[in-house]
Amino acid sequence: MTTAPDLAHRAGSRPDADSVLDGLDPEQRQVATTLDGPVCVLAGAGTGKTRAITHRIAYGVHSGAYVPNRVLAVTFTARAAGEMRTRLRDLGVAGVQARTFHAAALRQLQFFWPQSIGGTLPHLVEHKAPLVADACNRLRIQADRTRVRDLSAEVEWTKVMLVDPDDYVRLAAAAGRGEPGGLDLSTVARVVRTYEDVKTDRAVIDFEDVLLLTAGILDERPDVAATVREQYRHFVVDEYQDVSPLQQRLLDLWLGERRDLCVVGDASQTIYSFAGATPEHLLDFPRRHPGTTLVRLVRDYRSTPEVVQLANSVLSMASGRHARARLELIAQRPSGPPPTFTAYDDDVAEATGVAARIAAEVRAGRSAKDIAVLFRTNGQSQALESALADAGVGYVVRGGERFFSRKEVRDAIVLLRGAARSAVPGHELGSETRAVLTSAGWAEHAPSAGGATRERWESLQALVVLADELAQARPGATLVDLVDELVERGQAQHAPTVDGVTLASLHAAKGLEWDVVHLVGVSEGLLPISFAETADDVEEERRLLYVGITRAREAIHVSWANARTPGGRASRKPSRFLDAVRPQSAPAGRRAVSATGARPSRRSGPMVCRVCGTSLTAAVDRKLGRCADCPSSYDEAVFEALREWRSATSKEAGVPAYVVFTDATLVAIAEAAPADTGALAKIPGVGPSKLDKYGDEVLAVLSRG
């Protein structure tokens, strides 16, 4: 939403204090005008919390209450910090420090280390894994990549929870940490101690050490603490429900005895307890800070009433202290479509059904980048990637390595920089970029395979899209301009996007939003996850579903599979979190209904016989697409020939058969019997990449048939 002060700033006039308040609702205005702390803002999903706190800072600056460079706004991701800086700049405010906890602490540590400790700050390592592996080797503990990853996470937990290695066994047992990496807690404690020895020997520190060392210096050096407190007079902390004990300790030291603190958070979005996050600091804030001004933001500007109602309903069944602090959202947007709930036979059928629905939306004009598919575990993405590739829909997997840290991106920038030195003026930027990146493995069409190959192509494609955007925004732009843009974005970790459906875990989706969200795998064992054993664990899984639902602006589609594999036993049940919200008429089978009970179209709904229209229940009938007694609607000999070809092709490529083509696509091909590539391209499931890869072979099989 563009506000009056935004427009005034873009037009060249400086916003004043009063104009900063234009467009704020009453609760947001209360946040913005309460400049003296302590202030606690309980902000539900989509209620404009970032808007409220940035306007608070801007109002403080324009009214003369704040000096910009004495304000420190802290958040949890570089993306969120960058968004905050952008909004403040649009409000005519410069000089405010908006940083992550780690970035703010590292800046202070680098400045104060020489005078407090002496010498040069030890090298900061980006990854713990090599150090953890070395610790395991010293202890003669076998450690593969999975064990090293689990132990690295446990080392991080001990640090953010301020757990001393000598107390680890007792506190880890009390916290229900289980057996990290398959090791007993005593052995893990030895790994934690040895990890610290390895760091000392190598003269390095890790990211948690940045916070620990900064806190240690502030605690032990009153003169340093006084300098920091004189520099920063006003503090704002976003996503306060996610602070760890270590971050809270540092915040307390920054603040000292002062009261100039504003925190913003939502206990119902606490989903990172495994990493040390706890909402207790948020819930206890008014008690720990007497005289707190408490403001609740409940007007939801993001989602339709139907999405908001579903989110509220899921949380209404919650229990425990977090549940008592939940916010009942009030939708502000016009009405939209009701949520849908779909049961599928198995994971492959679910992925295929979701991909078909998305493909139909894209054909109807919906941009792929406005659609997301969210799941509980990263392992669920494989079937979805294959199904989307079959449907010819581009996608982006979110939550992996940082874009500009990826090897293929770093190598591509080196190639572009080299080409820029000898570039001939006047050449079109997009064409030049494509020519350079072709040597790095880029191709016009995405590979049909998923995994690392697909991720590499997506990275290079993102650079191509960025080049096209730059050429459009700045006619005459050159490779030099593109390289400069990439370097600047790399420093800010601002990754370009491609027009593809987003695939992401529910954890990775936090803080993002899309027009349409598909929540898949919402079944017992996946959501809540099977290892959620305690009541608190289950309630965090409920909050995870709530976060997923509130990512949707216009439409939400919820689905689950009755079995894991085609033909497998239908032992799965819909998630208990859906008991109070889904229509009870759709507990099983491949039936889809909306929240109002309305049946959808055949394209996204039940599996019915293509001959007589009867609902199919037997697995063999569903596989055929018709009742066993009904005549086939295609030449079965042709269908079998296509299946034999697919089997041979998949074995040669070393991939599952459905990655080549699903049975549904083969049936459609056999029915249509296309005579040329143009007709073949019109069949659902035959995307551009598969047409290029398999088109001639499929037509050859059909001609022989």
N, C-alpha and C positions, 0 to 999 in steps of 0.2 A: 504494500500500500504506500503510495507516494504522498507525503505530507506537505503542508504549506512551507515549513522550514526547509524541507528537501528542495522544493522548487525554487525557493528564494535563493538558496545557496548556489544552485546550478545556474541561475540567471545572473549570478555575479554579486548579489547583495548579501551582506553578512546577516545571518539570523540574529535576533535579539532574544532576551530571556523569555519574553511573552510568546513570541512566535514558536519557540521550541515546544511549548505546551499544546499548541494547536494539534487537533486530531487525536489526542490521548483520551481514553475513556476515564471515568472518575477514579478507578483504582490505580491505573497507570499514572494519572496526574498526581495522586497522593504519593506514589513512590518518587516521582520526579521532583516534587516540591519539598519532600522531607530530607533536608540536606544534612541535618545533624543526626549522627548515629546514636545508638545502634538501631539498625533497620533490618528486619527479617521479612523477606518477600516469599510467600508460598505461591509458586506459579505453576499452574497445570500446563499440560502439553498444548501448544498452539495458542497460548494466551498473551503472547507478545512480551515475554520477560526481557529479551535482549533489547527490544525497543524501549521498555520502561527504564532499564538501568542506563542505557546510553543517553536517553533524554534527561535522566537525572544528572549525569555528569555534565552534559551540555548546559543544562539550566544552571548548575552550580558555577560553571565557568563564566557564562554570559552574565549572570547576576553578580559576579564578583566574589562569590563565597569561596570558590576554588581557584587555586593557581594550577594550570594544566599539568606542569611537570612535577607537581606534588601529589598527583593522583595515580594510584596503581590499581589497575583492573586485572584480576587474575581469573583465568579459566583453565580448561583441561586439554584443549587441543589447539594446535597452531591454526587450524582452519577457523575455529571459533574466535580466537584472538584476532585473526586477520579480518573477520567479519566485523568485529567490534571496532577496530581501527577505521574501517571503511565507513561505517555508520557515523562515527564521531567526526570524520573528515567531512561527510555530507552535511553535518550539523554545524560546520564552521569551527570545529574544535581541533587543534593540533597540539602536540606535546604530551598528551596523556599516554602513559605507559600501559599498553594492553598486552599481557604476556601469559604464557603458561607458568605454572609453579616452577617447573624446571628451568625455563628460560630466564625468569626473574632471579632465581637463586644462583644460576650459573654466572649471570652478569655481576652479581654482588661478590660471588666467590672469587672470580677472576680479579676483581678490583682489590679486595681486602686480603687475599692470600699472601702476597709479598710482605705486607706490613704486620700481618698477624702470625703467620707461620714461617715465612721466609722462603726464598728460593722460587722456583717455578712450579706452578700448579701441575700436578701429575696429569698424564694423558688420560683423556676421557674415552673409554671404550664404548662402542655402540651396542655390542652384543655380549652377553654373559656366557654364551655357549662354549667358546674355546676355553675360558677360564674354568668353567664347571667341568669340562672334559678333562682338563689338566688335574683338577682336584681329585676326580675319580681315579685317574691313572696313579696318582700318588698313593691313594688308599687301596689300589689294586681292586677296584670295583669295575666290573664290566659295564660299559655305558654306551648304548647305541643312541641314535639321534633322538628317539622318542624319550628315552630316560633322561638324556641331557636337557631336553626341552622342559620336562616336568620338574627336574631339579632346579633349573634356572628360575622357573616360576616360584618355586618354594623359597629360594634365596631372596627373591624380590619380596615375597610375602613377609619374611622375617624382618626385613628392613622397614617396609612401610608400616608394619604393626609395632615397630620398636621392640622387637623380641630379641633378647640377648641369646647367643648360642647356648649358654649354660642353662637357660630357662626354656629352650626350644621344646624339649620332649614333653614337659608338663603342659605348656601353653598350647602346643600343637595338638596334643591329645584332647585338651579341653575344647578346642575349636573344631574338633572333628576333621582334622586334615587327612586322616586315612593313612595310606602308605605311598607317599609321593615317589614316583618312579619305581614302584614295586618294592621299596626298601622300608625296613622298620625305622621308626622315628629316631632311635639312637644312632643308626648309621647315617641318616639324613643330617643329624646334628654334627657328626664328624665331617660330612661333606661341606656343611656351611662354614665350619671353622677353617677347614683347609682352603676353601674358596678365598677367604680373607687372606690367608697366607700367600696364596698364589698372586693375588693382587699386589700385596706388599712387595713380593719378590720382583714383580714386573714393573713396579712403580706406576700403577694405573688406578683409576677409580671408575665406578660405574654410575649410572644415572641416579640411583638412590643415594649414593654417596654425596652427590651434589647438594641434596637437601640436608642430609645428615651433617656434612661438614659446615655448611652455611649456618645451620641451627647451632652447631657447636661453637662456632666463632662468635655468633651473636650472644650466646649464653655466657661465654667465658670472657668476652671483651666488652665491658660496658661502654667504652668509648666508641667502638664500632657500632654497637646497637644504637647509641645516641645519634650517630651520624645517619644511619638508615632511617630512624624515626623522624629526624629533622627533614630528610629528603622527601619522604612519603608521609603525608598528613592524612590522606583519605584513602580507604581501601574498599574495593568492591570485589566480591567473590561470586562467580557464576557457577552453576551446577554444584551447589554446596553440599547436596546429598551424597556426592561422590568423594568427599575429602577423606583421606586416610589419617590415622593418628599422627603420622610423620608430617603430613602437610598441615594439620591443625597445629602441631607444635611450632612449625616455622611461622605460621600466621600469627600465633600468639606472641612470638618474639618480635615480629615486625610491628605489631600493634602496641606492645608495651601496656601501659596503664590507660591508654586513650580509648575513646568510645566511637571514633570515626570509622565505623565498619558497617557495610551493607552487604548482606548475603542473600542469594537467590537460589531456590531449589524446589524440588518436588520429591517427597519421600516415596511416592508411587512409581518413580522412575529410577529407583535404586536397583541396579542390575549388575554391579561389579563387586559384590562382596567378596568374591573369590580372590580379588586383587587387593583387598584391604579397605575398600570403600565402605563407609557406614553412614546412615542418615541420622545417627544419634546426635551428632553435632548440630544438625539442622533442627531436630525435634527439641533438643535441650537449649537452643539458643536463647529464648526469652528468659529461661531460668538462670543461665550463666551470665546474661547481660541484663540486669534490672533496668527498667525504663525503656525496653525495646518497643519500637513502633512496628506492629505486625500488620502486614497487608496481604490479602489473598487475591490473586488474579485467577478468575474462573471463567471469563468470557473467552470462548474458543473461536478464534478467527481463522483457523486453518481448515477445519473439517466440517462436513455437512452434518445436519442433525442426526442423520441415520448412523454415521460413523461415531459421532459423539455418544449417542445412546448405547451403542454396542460397547464402547470403551467403559462407560459408566457402569453398565450391567456386569461386565467381567469383574470390575473392582468391587462391586457391591457385595460379592460373596467372600471377599477377603477377610482374614482374621489377623489378630495380633496388633501390636502397637502401631505399625505402619498403616494398618487399615483405618485406625481411628483418626489418622491425620490426612486421610485421602480427601481430595477436592472433587466436588461434583461439578463437572464442566457444564457450561451453558453455551450451546451452539449459536453462532452469530451469522452463519452463512445460510443461503437459501437451501431448500430441500434438494436431495439427490436420490440416486437409486438405493434401494434397500440392500443390505449385505446379503451375499449368497453363501450357502453352505453346501459343499459337494463331497460325496463319498465316492471313492474310486476303488477298483478291484485291487490294485497294487501300485507300487511306486512308479513303475514305467507308465502305467495308464494315467496316473495322476500328472506326471510330467508332460505326457502327450496332450492330455486334456487342457492343462494350463497353457501350454504353448499354442494350441489351436485357438483358445480364447484370445490370447494376446495377438496372434497373427490377424484375427478378425478385427480387433480393435485398431491395429496399425493400418490395415486395409481401409478401415472406415475413416482414417484421418488422424488418429491419435499418434502423437510423437512417441517413439519407443523410449526415449529418455525420460518420459513422464510416467513410466510404468516400472514397478519393482516386484520382484519375487523374493520373499523373505523366508528363511528357514532357521531351524534351531542349531544344526551342526553343519560345518563346511562340507562334510561328506555327502550331504543331500544334493549338492549342486551338480554332480556329474550327470545324473539322469536329466536334469533340467537343461544343462548345456546341450546335451545330445538332442533333446526334443526341440529346443529352440533352433538349433542348427538344421534339423530336419524340416522345420517350418519356415526356414529362410529368414529368421528374425535375428538381428544382431543383438549382442548382449555384452555387458561389462561385469566382470566379477570384482566385487568391492571387498576390501578388508585384507588384501595381501600386502606385499612389500610396498613401501612408499614409491610413488611413481618415479621420481627423479633419482631414486636410489637403485632402480632396476638396471641391471647390466646392459640390457639392450638399449635403454634410453641413454645411458651415459655414452655407450659406443656410438649411437646415432648422432648425438650432439658433437662428438669429436669429428665424425664424417662431415656433418653440416658445416662445422667451423672450417675444416680444410677446404671444402668446396667453395665456401664464401670468399676465400682469399683469391681464387682464380675465376670467380663468377663473371660472366659477360653481362654488362648492364643492358636492361631492356627485356630480359627474359622473364616470363611469368613465374611468380614465386611458387605457386602450387605445382606447376609442372617440374620446376627445378627440384623441389623438395621430393617429389615422387621419384625422380630419376636418381637422386642421391640415396634415398632409403631403399630403393630396389636392391642395391648392392648389400644392404644390411638384412635382407630377407623379407622386405615388405612386398605384398602382391595386391592386385586390384581387388581380389575377392578374399574373404576370410577363409582360413582352412576349416575343413569340416571337423577335424579332431579338436578335442577340448584340451584341458590341462595347460602345460607350459607353452606348447606351440601356439595355442589360441591366445594366451595371455601376452606372448611376445608380439603377435600380430596386432592385438588391441593397443599395445603400447605405441607401436610405430604408426598405426592408424590415427591415434590421438595426435601425434605430431603432424601428420598430413592435414587433419582437420584444423589444427591450430594455424598451420600455414595458410589454408584457405580463408580462415576467419581474419587473419592479419592482412591478407591481400585485399579482402573486401573492405576492411575498416580503413586501411591506409594504402590506397592505390599507388603503385610504384615501389612498394616495400620490397626489400631484397633479402637474400640469405643472411646478410649481416644483421639486418633488423630482426629476423627470426631467431638467430642465435642469441642476440641480446635479450630478446623476450624470454627465451628459454632459460637463460642464466638468471634473469630476474625472478622468474617463477620458481626456479629451482631453489633459490635462496629463501623464498617464502613458502616452499612446498605447495605451490598452487598448481595442481595437475589439470591439464586440459581434459575435456570430456568428449566422448563420442556419442553419437545418436544411437544408443543401444539400451535395451532393457537392463536394469540393474539387478544382478543377483547378489544377495548379501545375507549374512547371518543376522539374526535379530540384534546381537550385540553390535555388529558393525553398522547397523542402520540407525543407531541412536543419534539424534540431532539432525536427521535428514527427513525429507518429505517428498512425496510423489502424488500425482493426481490419482493413480490407481495402484493399489497394493494387493498382491496375492500372497496370502499366508498359507504355506503348504506344510504338510506333515504335522497337522495339529491333532496328534493322537497320543494316547497314553504310551509312555516310554520314550517319546520324543519331546513332548511338551505337556506335562512336566517330564523332564529327562529322567531316565531310569535310575540314575544315581542320586536323585533328589530324595533323600530318605527322611529328613527331619521336617517338621512343620514349617520352620523358617525357610528351608530349601525350597519347599513346594510353593510357598508364598512368593519367593523371588521369581520362580518360574511364571507365576501368574502375572507379576509385574512385567516380565519380559514379553508376555503376550499383549499386555496393555500398551507397552511401548510400540510393538509392531502395529497394532490397530491404529494408534494415533499418528502413524506416519502417513496415513491416507488422507488426501484432501477431498476427494469426490466419491470414490468407490472402494469397497473392500470385499475381497473374495476369500473365503476360508475353505480349506479342503484338507482331506486326510485319505489315507489308503488303508484298506482292510487287511492287506497282506504286503509283505516286502517284495516278493518276486512274483512274476506271472505264474499262475497255477499253484501258488503257495497257499498254505492254510490261512484262512481269514481269521486270524487270532487278534488282530488289533481292534481297539475301541477308540471312538472319538475322545478327545481330551475331556477330563472332568470339568475343565474351565468353560466348556461349551454347554454344559448341562442346562444352565439357566437361560441360555440365549439362543440356542439353535432350535429350529422346528423339530419336534419329536417325530415327525413323519419321515425324517431322513436319517435314521440311525445307521443304515447299512445299505449295501448294494451300490450300484453306480447311478445314484439318483441325485439330482441337484434341485434345491428349492431356495427361494429367497426368504428373507426374514418374515415376509408377510404370507408365506406359504404358496406364492405363485410359482407355477412351473415355468422354467426358461425354455428357450428354443432348443431344438434337437442338437444344434451345433455345439452347445455348451452343456447339454443336459444328459438324460439317461441314454444308456446303450439299448437300442431297439433293433429289431430285425429289419433289414433293409428291404425285405420282400413284403412281409405282412404287417410290420409295425408293432408287433408284440414286444413287451419288455423282455430282455434276455437275462436269464439268471445263471444258467450253466456256463462254466468257464469255457468249454469247448465251443458253445454257441457264440459267445462273445468274441472268441478268437476268429470264428468264421464270419461274424457280422450278420448272421441269420440263424433262424431256427434250423435244427438238424433235418427237419422234415420238409422245409421249404426249398424250392429249386434255387440253385445258385444264380446270382445276377451277373456272373462273369464266367469266362472260360477257365475252369479249374486247372486244366492242363497248362494254360499260360501262367496262372498263378503259381503252380508248382515249379515251372521252369524259372520264374523270377526268383522264387525262394532258393532254388539250387544255385542260381547265379549269385545271389546275395551271400549264401553260405560260403561259396568259394572265395568271393571277394573279401569277405570279412576275415576269413582265415589267413589270406595272403597279407592283409593289412594289419593283422594281429589285434583286431578290435571286435567288440560284441556285434552280433548281426544287426541289432536295431540301430547301431550307430550309422550303418550304411543306409538302410531304410527300415521303417517300422512295418509290421504286418498291415496296419491300416493304410499306409502309403502304397504298399504293393497291391492291396485289394483295389484301391482307387485307380492304380495304373492298369491293372487287368480289366477293370470295368470300362475305363475310358478308351483303352487300346489306342493311344496317340500314335499318329503316323510320322510326326516330325517333332523337333525340339520345341517349337512354339506351342504345340498342344501339350507336350509333356510339362512345360514350364507352368502351365495353368493348374496343375494338380497340386493340392495341398500337401506339403511335406517335401516338395521338390524345389528347394531354393536355388539361387544362382550358383552357389559353389557346388552343390550336388549335381546340378545340370551340367556344369563344365566337367565335373569329375566322372560322372557315371552315365550321362545322357546318351552317348553313342552306344554304349554297351547295352543299356536298357532297350533302346530301339532295335538293336540287333536281336536281342532275345525275343522281342515281340514279333519281329519279322519272321523269325524261324517258327514261332508258334502259329 
